[in-house]
Amino acid sequence: MNIVPAGSNNQDLSITDLSHILEAKLLGKSVGFAYVISYKEKFGTGSSGGFCRLQQDKPSRAMTIFEAYNCASVSKPISAAALMLLLYKTDGVGLNSLMWNYLPSHWPKGTGIKTITFKELLTHDSGFRTSARSYSDLKKLVAAGINSHDKEEGSYNNSNYALLRLIIPKLAKYPIASLKGKTGIELVLGEPIQAQAFADAYIDYLKKNLFDKVGSMFEVDCNQNGIEPALFYSFTDQTLKGKNMGDQTLNAGSGGWVMSTAQMADFFRTLHHTEEIMKKSLSDRLIEEHLGYGIEKIEGLNCYYKSGLSSIDGRDFCSLTMGFENGIQFAMMSTSSLGLKHIAWDAFKDWYH
């Protein structure tokens, strides 16, 4: 696919031209990059440059659209989609239902926790201010509670989406053993087992109900450990050894999903331009109600996007999903720090007319 009716008056435009513009803006600005441009439900084109492993992490390897990374916060709209689908399938609950009863039953619920809705988690309006991802940190966060001022102000916080790792399995009625009434050594030994059970169930639900609906997603998981994995680097000091995020199974929800640029593109175009995963009315709500996405107008078109960043000791990784109402969609990854969102915007502006 190359020529598509994506112009301002439905005139034909070339995806190849857009690719050339985007690639020119990426070259020489990061250790490695990859991108895929889609049009509606179809793959358009893809390209890559640089490296996902440098010489100090032998063997060196060129970056491609098939190298898998932890896509960081691009995991958020994936978790949002899972919750939206589950709420649609579950009688008696909806986005405006209270979420507290779907947390572990033995957790103390601090002031204000019982006022938070599912939607407030997805829009970062819960009132949480401390960022937590692990089971134990989330338990402390919920016990500490929130105040009404923080809830009114709202604040972007990873905790909102990390809690979905626990909420989704409870809503889906996975048989996770309750620790209610347990104390002492039973609780100390039981919580790590429960934490693993929630994480495994969260991954299982998303694989079966989202990723299995997309042909290319069979190897997607939350663990980047393996033989010679793709790494990320410092662009300013490329002598440093690379890093990766390793196994994020027990921290998943707000981040954690490991996939390639090609898989990321395949998932989001399937989500928003087909009904293989969910009804179009549901996937449209994810965009319209800012559930996991930011929303902007670019060249007069509505644009939804989510960017991700991972950083360890000055080594950085960036990811991006971005879609426009004319059907163009970007999936992008960079193996060092780079403002992918603005690069994609600038490329689109230079191309669109």
N, C-alpha and C positions, 0 to 999 in steps of 0.2 A: 504494500500500500504506500503510495506517495502523494498523489494529488487528491485533496479532500476539500469539500465545500465548507471551509471553516472561516472564511473571511467575514468582514463586517456586514456585507450584503449577501452572504452565502456564496461569495465568489470562490473559485478554486485557489487553494494555496498549496505549496509544496512542503511536505514534511522533511524532505531532504534539505531544503533551504533552511528550515528551522534547525535541523541538526547541525548544519555547518556553522550557523550563527552561534548556537550553544557551545559547540566544541571549541570554537575560537575564543570564547570567553573563559573556558576552563583550562586550556593548555598553559602549562608552565606555572600554575598557581597552587598545585598540591602535589604530594608524592604520587598519588594515583586517583583516578576518577572513573566512574562508569555512569551511563545514563541510558534510559529507554524512553522513547516518545511513543505514546499510543494515541489512537484516534477511536473514541468510543470503545467498543468491545474488542478492537483489533490491535495487534502489535503493528507499530509503524516502522520504527527503526531504532537501532541502539549503537552505542560506540563506547570506547574506553581508551584510557591512556595512562602512562606511568606504571606504577608497581603496587602490588599488594604484599610483596615481601622483597626487602632490599638485601644486598649482598651480605650484610652482617648477620642476617637471619637465613643463612643458606638452607636450601637452595633459593636463590632469588626467583621471583615469578611476576610476570606482567599482570596488571589488573585487567579483569574482564567483567562483563555483565553477569557472569555465572559464579563469581566469588561471593561466598556467604559471610555476612557480618551480623552481629547484634545490631538491629536497626534502631536501637535506642527508643526515643519517644514516638517514633512512627508506630510503635506498638500500641499507643493510646487509642487511635481510632479503630484499631483491630479489636481491642478489648471492648470499646464502646459498641462496636457492631455486634459482638457476641452477647452483650447484655441486652441490647435492643431486640435481637432475635429471640432471646430467652424470655424476655418480658412479654413479647407478642404471643409466645406459645404457652404462657402460664396464666391460667385464670385467676382473676382477683387481684392482680398487681399491674402497675404501670409505671411510667417514668416518675410520676409524682407520688408514688408510694414511699413510705419510710423504709430505710434500709437497715436499721439497727437489728432487727430480728433475724437477719441473715448473716450476722457476725457470729463467731464462736459463742456458744451459750454461756460459758463460764467466764467470759471476759467482763470485767467491770465496765459499765457505760457511764462516762462522766457527764457533767452538765452539758446540755444541748445536743448530745449525740442522738437522742431519740427524736430530734426535729429534722434531721437531715434526710433528704429524699435521694433517690437514685439519680435524678436529673441534676441535683446540686453537686453530686460527685463528678458527673460527666462534664459539667460546665465550670468546675473549680469554684463553686459558690458554697462549699460546705462550711467554711470557716477554719479549716485546718491551717496552721501556720508552720508546724514542724514537719519536715520532709522525712517520711519513714517508708521503708520497703520490706524489711524483714518481718517475719511473724512477731518476734518479740518486741520490735520497735513499734509495730502497728498496735499491739496490745497496749503498750504504754500510751500511745497517742490517743486511743479511744478512751482509756481510763482518765486521761487528763482533761478531756472534754474541750468545748469551744465556748466562746462568748458571742453574744448577739452582735456586737460591733464588728468583729472579724467576719461573721457570716454576712453581714450587710455589705461589707467592703469587697469580699471575694479576693482570692489570691491563687495564682497558678501553683499547684502543689502535687508532687508525685504521689503523695499518700492517697489521694482520691482514687487513682487508678490501681495502685498496689492493693487496695482493699477489694477490688474486683476479683482478685485471685482467690479470695475467700467467699465472696458473695455469690459468684457465678456457680460454684459447686453446690452451695446450700440451696439456691433457687432451683437448680437442676436435680436436686434430691439425690446427690451422690451419697452412698452409705458411709459417711465419715463418722467415726466413733465420737460421741460426746464426752467431754471431760467435766460436765456439770457435776458439782459435788465432790470432785476429786481434790485432794490436798496432799501436801508433803511430797514424798518421793514419787507417788503415783502421778502427780501433776508435773513434777520435774521431768520424769521420764516420758510422760504422755504427750507433752506439748511438741517436742521435736517430731514425734511420729505423726501428730495431727498436722503440723506445718507441712510435712512432706506429702501427706495425703491430700491436703487442699491444693498444693501446687500440681501434683500429678493429675488431679481431677480437672483443674482449670485447663491444663494442657490437653487433656483428653477431650474435653468438651469442645474446645476450639478446633482441634484437629478433625473431629467427627462432623461438626456442624458448620464450620467455615472452610477450612483448608481442603478437606476431602472433596469439596464442591468445585475446586480449582485444580485442573489437571497437573500442574507443575509443582504442587506444594507437598509432595509425599515425604520429603525429607526435612521439613521445617520443624524446628524444636527450639528450646531455650538454652542450648548448650553449644558453645563454639569450640570446646575442646576437641582435639583430634590430631591427626598426623599433619604436620605442616599447615596449620590454619592460616587464613588471611589475617594480616596484622595492620595496625595503624601507627603513624609516625609523627614526629615533629618535622614540619616543613623547613623551619629555620636551622635545625641541626639534624641533618639526615645521616649522621654517623651513629646516632642513638639506636639501640635495638628496639624493635617494634613491640607493641602490646596488643592484647585483645581482652575481651570482657569475660572469657571463660564460661563457666556454668552459672547461669542466672536463673535456674529453675526456681529456687526458693525466694527470689526477689522479683519474679515476673509480674506483669500486669501493667505497670507504667512504662516498662521497657522490657527487654529480654528476648524478643523473638528474633531468631537467627534465620536470615534468608538472603538470597542474592538480589541484585538489582532487577534481574529478569523476573524473579518470583514476586518481588514487591509490586512491579508493574502489572503482572498478571493478576495478582490478588485484587488490587484497587480498581482496575478496569472491570473485572468480573463483578465486584461489589456494586459499582455505581452504574454500570452500563448493561447489566444482564439481571435476570432474576434467579440465577443459579444458587445464590446464597440466601437472599431474602427478597421480598417484594420491593419494587422500586419505590413505593411510597415510604417504606421504612428506611431505605438507604438515603433517600432524599431528606428525610428528617435529620439524619446525622449531620448533613451539611447545613440545612436551614436553621437548626437549633444549636449549632456550634458544639456538637457532641463529639469531642475529640479533635476538632478542627478549628483553625483560625479561618476567618473569612475576610477577603478584600475585594475591591473592584479594581481590575486592571484593564486599561483601554476600554472601559465601559462594560466589561464582562465580569460576572461574579466568578470569583476564584476561591477555591477551598484548598487548604494546605496543612501539612504538619511536618515540622522539621525535627530532627533528633541530633543530639551531640553526646558523645562519650569522650572522656578525657582521663588519662592516667599519666601522671608525672610529665606533663607537657606534650604527650602524644595524644593526638586527637582523631576522632572519626565523626563524620557528618552524614546525615541521611535526609531525604526529602521525598514526600509525595505531594503532588500538586495537580489540581484539575481545574479546567475552565468549562464554562457552560456551553462553549462551542464544541466540546468533545475532546479537546486536546488534553493529554495528561502526561506529566513527567514523573519518572521515578529516578532518583539520583543518589549516588554515594560518593564520598570523598575520603581517601585514606589519610588525610591530615586536615587541619582546621581550614574551613572555607565557608563563606556565606552563600550557600547553595540557593536559598530562597531568593535573594536579590539577583543573583546571576540568572536564575530561571525567569524571573520577572523581566529583567532587562532583555534577555533573548526573545521572549515572547513579544515585548513591545517593539523591538526592532523588526520582527517578522510580520506581525499582524497588521492588516489594513483592510 
